[in-house]
């Protein structure tokens, strides 16, 4: 028995028994406290509207069994009165376990915060998963880096030199993967700023779709035609985003025209007709209606109103009802809608004095037709002044041309004597 006491790290069996008993009691006590506190806090949290008890219950629930075992063994080891070196080694192990448990608690705290944000805001609830994935990754990464550095320092490693080396290597890695890091930081910005949430319909440049997922590098949209659009988070933040999901009401600007021949009394009644078409509809609010402008082929009226529901289907239903009401009232009042037209007036002027007044389109040589096109008059020369191409040639040129043509015809009619003499021997042969 004495030999056993000497060989077992310099401690007697009774000392080891006491250390084991202390370790067991500490482990049982910690587990019992964890279970009882967790049960009590959960029951208390159901009866209170505060969130502090929920946070405490979540953190206690995140306490891991390996941490309890290491702490209980460390407590038992201290009862043996170890040497300074052994005590320092045991303390380092316990500190590493505590740092790891601290990282787990920090992770639980982040998850609790993101869950709380999702529960208190409906808009944020739809993007809670994306937010948890992004912020949870960033926080866990930072916590584990800090824990790793503390563990290495506790083990005697020169952390300062290591951090300097990691800084130089980190710069090289950052330059190599700068696009990935840019998308990662953009995802953090999206999670914090929340320009849109999962389920929102957004439009950016020439792309449009419903947000399905916000990841660490990309965001996925579902377009109206059904395909999935994958956009890098960095490119997404560089674009101008139109979020239609957060629209409260929709503004409608309706511009219509009537012909210039419309009577003044009917023009005066048109603003009232347009306003009445909006006032008698539910879910819309009239802003203004005015006789706006004189266009090229119509008198323009502008009607502005708001659809109080942000949904696109309700917006189109309201526009359709207002448009149909306007068409019906215009038919009742016999008011026509204008459409793009162009009128061409062709006038023939009379000689001066024939109509009793000076005629601006008359000329000394007789009436010359005038072409009026879009408010401009373009004169056209009379047909009598048009000269045929053959008449423009001088008489001498016409006679010489005719004489040359006759001479060429006579030359073609004469037989070639030399050619006949040459062909005769050939024929005889």
DAJOZI-V770138 format. One record per pair of residues at least 12 apart in sequence whose C-alpha atoms are under 10 Angstrom apart, sorted by sequence separation. I is the first residue (numbers start at 1). J is the second residue. If there is no record, write none. Layout:
I	J
I	J
This chain:
1	13
41	53
42	54
45	57
78	90
116	128
198	210
199	211
200	212
209	221
210	222
211	223
218	230
219	231
220	232
258	270
274	286
275	287
289	301
290	302
291	303
306	318
307	319
349	361
350	362
351	363
352	364
368	380
369	381
40	53
41	54
44	57
74	87
77	90
78	91
114	127
115	128
118	131
149	162
197	210
198	211
199	212
208	221
209	222
210	223
217	230
218	231
219	232
220	233
275	288
289	302
290	303
306	319
348	361
349	362
350	363
351	364
352	365
368	381
369	382
41	55
42	56
43	57
77	91
114	128
115	129
117	131
118	132
149	163
197	211
198	212
199	213
207	221
208	222
209	223
210	224
217	231
218	232
219	233
274	288
275	289
288	302
289	303
290	304
305	319
347	361
348	362
349	363
351	365
352	366
367	381
368	382
369	383
38	53
41	56
42	57
75	90
114	129
196	211
197	212
198	213
208	223
209	224
217	232
218	233
219	234
274	289
275	290
288	303
289	304
351	366
352	367
367	382
368	383
38	54
41	57
42	58
74	90
114	130
115	131
197	213
198	214
207	223
208	224
209	225
212	228
216	232
217	233
218	234
273	289
274	290
287	303
288	304
289	305
350	366
351	367
361	377
366	382
40	57
41	58
73	90
74	91
111	128
114	131
115	132
197	214
207	224
208	225
209	226
211	228
212	229
213	230
214	231
215	232
216	233
217	234
218	235
219	236
271	288
272	289
286	303
287	304
288	305
349	366
350	367
351	368
365	382
38	56
39	57
114	132
196	214
209	227
210	228
211	229
214	232
215	233
218	236
271	289
272	290
286	304
287	305
349	367
350	368
361	379
37	56
38	57
41	60
71	90
74	93
75	94
113	132
114	133
202	221
209	228
210	229
214	233
270	289
271	290
285	304
286	305
287	306
348	367
349	368
350	369
365	384
37	57
38	58
70	90
71	91
74	94
111	131
112	132
201	221
203	223
209	229
254	274
270	290
271	291
285	305
286	306
348	368
349	369
365	385
38	59
73	94
111	132
114	135
198	219
200	221
201	222
202	223
208	229
270	291
284	305
285	306
286	307
347	368
348	369
349	370
38	60
39	61
71	93
72	94
110	132
111	133
114	136
198	220
199	221
201	223
207	229
284	306
285	307
347	369
348	370
34	57
37	60
38	61
70	93
71	94
191	214
198	221
199	222
201	224
268	291
283	306
284	307
285	308
346	369
347	370
348	371
37	61
70	94
71	95
111	135
190	214
191	215
267	291
283	307
284	308
346	370
347	371
35	60
69	94
70	95
110	135
111	136
190	215
191	216
278	303
282	307
283	308
284	309
345	370
346	371
347	372
34	60
35	61
70	96
71	97
110	136
278	304
279	305
282	308
283	309
345	371
346	372
33	60
34	61
67	94
70	97
71	98
109	136
110	137
187	214
188	215
274	301
278	305
344	371
345	372
346	373
69	97
70	98
108	136
187	215
188	216
274	302
275	303
278	306
344	372
345	373
34	63
67	96
68	97
107	136
110	139
187	216
188	217
274	303
275	304
343	372
344	373
345	374
67	97
68	98
106	136
107	137
110	140
186	216
187	217
271	301
274	304
275	305
343	373
344	374
345	375
347	377
66	97
67	98
184	215
185	216
186	217
187	218
270	301
271	302
283	314
284	315
342	373
343	374
344	375
346	377
31	63
67	99
107	139
108	140
183	215
184	216
185	217
186	218
187	219
204	236
252	284
267	299
271	303
283	315
342	374
343	375
345	377
31	64
67	100
68	101
106	139
107	140
183	216
184	217
204	237
208	241
210	243
251	284
31	65
34	68
67	101
106	140
107	141
183	217
184	218
204	238
205	239
207	241
208	242
210	244
250	284
251	285
252	286
253	287
255	289
257	291
260	294
267	301
284	318
30	65
66	101
181	216
182	217
183	218
204	239
205	240
208	243
210	245
249	284
251	286
252	287
253	288
254	289
255	290
256	291
257	292
260	295
283	318
284	319
64	100
65	101
103	139
104	140
107	143
180	216
181	217
183	219
203	239
204	240
205	241
249	285
251	287
253	289
255	291
256	292
257	293
259	295
260	296
262	298
282	318
31	68
64	101
103	140
106	143
180	217
203	240
204	241
205	242
255	292
257	294
258	295
260	297
261	298
262	299
281	318
27	65
30	68
31	69
63	101
103	141
179	217
180	218
203	241
204	242
257	295
259	297
260	298
261	299
284	322
299	337
300	338
29	68
30	69
62	101
63	102
103	142
104	143
202	241
203	242
204	243
258	297
259	298
260	299
298	337
299	338
27	67
28	68
62	102
64	104
103	143
104	144
202	242
203	243
257	297
258	298
259	299
260	300
278	318
281	321
298	338
27	68
28	69
30	71
63	104
64	105
102	143
103	144
201	242
202	243
203	244
257	298
258	299
259	300
278	319
281	322
297	338
298	339
26	68
27	69
30	72
62	104
63	105
102	144
103	145
195	237
201	243
202	244
256	298
257	299
258	300
280	322
297	339
298	340
26	69
27	70
29	72
62	105
100	143
103	146
190	233
200	243
201	244
202	245
256	299
257	300
258	301
278	321
279	322
297	340
298	341
27	71
28	72
61	105
62	106
99	143
100	144
103	147
189	233
190	234
200	244
201	245
202	246
256	300
257	301
277	321
278	322
281	325
296	340
297	341
23	68
24	69
26	71
27	72
59	104
60	105
62	107
63	108
99	144
102	147
187	232
188	233
189	234
196	241
200	245
201	246
255	300
256	301
257	302
277	322
278	323
280	325
295	340
296	341
297	342
23	69
26	72
27	73
59	105
62	108
138	184
186	232
187	233
190	236
195	241
196	242
197	243
199	245
200	246
255	301
256	302
276	322
277	323
296	342
297	343
23	70
25	72
26	73
58	105
59	106
61	108
62	109
99	146
100	147
138	185
186	233
187	234
190	237
195	242
196	243
254	301
255	302
256	303
275	322
277	324
278	325
23	71
24	72
26	74
27	75
59	107
60	108
99	147
100	148
184	232
185	233
186	234
189	237
195	243
196	244
197	245
254	302
255	303
274	322
277	325
278	326
23	72
24	73
26	75
59	108
98	147
99	148
183	232
184	233
185	234
186	235
187	236
196	245
197	246
253	302
254	303
255	304
274	323
276	325
277	326
22	72
23	73
25	75
26	76
58	108
59	109
134	184
138	188
182	232
183	233
184	234
186	236
187	237
196	246
253	303
254	304
276	326
277	327
21	72
22	73
23	74
24	75
25	76
58	109
96	147
99	150
100	151
134	185
137	188
182	233
183	234
186	237
252	303
253	304
254	305
274	325
275	326
277	328
20	72
22	74
23	75
24	76
96	148
99	151
135	187
180	232
182	234
183	235
186	238
252	304
253	305
273	325
274	326
277	329
19	72
20	73
22	75
23	76
55	108
56	109
58	111
59	112
134	187
135	188
179	232
180	233
181	234
182	235
183	236
251	304
252	305
253	306
273	326
274	327
276	329
19	73
22	76
23	77
55	109
58	112
96	150
97	151
133	187
134	188
135	189
180	234
183	237
251	305
252	306
19	74
20	75
21	76
22	77
23	78
95	150
96	151
133	188
134	189
179	234
250	305
251	306
252	307
274	329
19	75
20	76
22	78
23	79
95	151
96	152
131	187
134	190
135	191
250	306
251	307
270	326
273	329
274	330
19	76
20	77
22	79
55	112
130	187
131	188
134	191
135	192
249	306
250	307
251	308
273	330
18	76
19	77
54	112
55	113
93	151
96	154
133	191
134	192
249	307
250	308
17	76
18	77
19	78
20	79
92	151
95	154
96	155
131	190
132	191
248	307
249	308
250	309
251	310
270	329
16	76
19	79
130	190
131	191
248	308
249	309
250	310
270	330
273	333
15	76
16	77
18	79
19	80
51	112
55	116
93	154
130	191
131	192
247	308
248	309
249	310
250	311
15	77
18	80
54	116
92	154
93	155
247	309
248	310
249	311
250	312
16	79
91	154
92	155
128	191
131	194
247	310
248	311
252	315
270	333
15	79
16	80
127	191
246	310
247	311
251	315
266	330
269	333
15	80
51	116
89	154
245	310
250	315
254	319
270	335
15	81
89	155
131	197
244	310
245	311
249	315
252	318
124	191
127	194
130	197
244	311
252	319
266	333
12	80
130	198
244	312
266	334
267	335
11	80
127	196
128	197
129	198
254	323
266	335
10	80
11	81
124	194
127	197
128	198
11	82
123	194
126	197
127	198
10	82
124	196
125	197
126	198
127	199
262	334
263	335
9	82
123	196
124	197
125	198
126	199
127	200
262	335
123	197
124	198
126	200
262	336
123	198
261	336
262	337
123	199
259	335
262	338
123	200
258	335
259	336
261	338
138	216
258	336
259	337
260	338
296	374
137	216
257	336
258	337
259	338
134	214
257	337
258	338
259	339
133	214
134	215
135	216
256	337
257	338
258	339
259	340
130	212
133	215
134	216
256	338
257	339
259	341
130	213
131	214
133	216
134	217
256	339
257	340
127	211
129	213
130	214
131	215
127	212
129	214
130	215
131	216
126	212
127	213
129	215
130	216
126	213
127	214
130	219
123	245
123	246
